[in-house]
Amino acid sequence: MPPPVISTRETIENSTSPEYTIEARWPVLEWGGDQRAGAFNQAVEAFVNDDIDGFKEGVANLPDDPAF
């Protein structure tokens, strides 16, 4: 089996109401279909998505105050 390769996946998401930009980058392990690499990638992506979702929920709950 070839050695593992670590690459990067990224996402950029913009919103205008409320206004924000999310830029996220995370590691992806490529290892010839090895199940451990797949499990690692799923766990990391779930962590990133949970963090992004938490940010969006927090922003959505901010008061609609122009001074803020």
C-alpha positions in Angstrom: 0.0 0.0 0.0 1.4 3.4 -0.9 2.1 5.9 1.9 -0.7 8.3 3.0 -0.9 11.7 1.5 -2.3 14.7 3.3 -4.1 17.3 1.2 -6.4 20.2 2.0 -10.1 20.7 1.4 -11.6 24.2 1.7 -14.8 26.0 1.6 -15.8 29.7 1.3 -19.3 30.8 2.1 -20.8 34.3 2.0 -24.0 35.7 3.3 -25.5 39.1 3.0 -28.1 38.9 5.7 -26.5 38.8 8.1 -23.3 39.8 6.5 -20.4 37.3 7.0 -17.8 35.3 5.1 -16.6 31.9 6.3 -13.3 30.5 5.0 -12.4 27.1 6.3 -9.6 24.7 5.4 -9.0 21.2 6.8 -6.8 18.2 6.2 -7.8 15.3 4.1 -6.0 12.0 4.4 -5.7 10.0 1.1 -4.5 6.5 1.7 -5.6 4.1 -1.1 -9.1 3.6 0.1 -8.0 2.6 3.7 -11.1 2.7 6.0 -9.1 4.4 8.7 -8.4 7.3 6.3 -12.1 7.5 5.5 -13.1 7.5 9.1 -10.6 10.3 9.8 -11.9 12.4 6.9 -15.5 11.9 8.1 -14.6 12.9 11.6 -12.7 16.0 10.6 -15.4 17.1 8.2 -18.1 16.6 10.8 -16.1 18.7 13.2 -15.7 21.5 10.7 -19.4 21.4 9.7 -20.5 21.5 13.3 -18.3 24.5 13.9 -19.6 26.3 10.8 -23.2 25.5 11.8 -22.6 26.8 15.3 -21.2 30.1 13.9 -24.2 30.5 11.6 -26.6 29.9 14.5 -24.8 32.4 16.7 -24.8 35.1 13.9 -28.5 34.5 13.3 -29.3 35.1 16.9 -27.5 38.5 17.1 -29.7 41.5 17.6 -30.6 43.5 14.5 -28.8 46.6 15.6 -26.9 48.7 13.0 -24.5 49.9 15.6 -23.6 46.4 16.5 
